[in-house]
Amino acid sequence: MSFWWRARGGFPPRRPSLPGPTSADVCIVGAGFTGLWTAYYLKRAEPSLRVVVLEAAFAGFGASGRNVAG
């Protein structure tokens, strides 16, 4: 667990799975730094795009969020 999650008292609660099918112009798999910034800049460049970001755990869970401090 990273310093930041430890300081907040632990991981956030899991959100429910998607309730069913969805559609998008762009689907980004992974809500790490790369995925979130990609979604941000796509929407900034073309606000009409329907962008969906999928993540198995929570934003920043993977390698992006593994900055463990002593």
Buried (B, 14 or more C-beta within 10 A) or exposed (E): EBEEBEEEEEEEEEEEEEEEEEEEEBEBEBBBBEBBEBBEEBBEEEEEEEBBBEBEEBBBBBEBBEEEEE
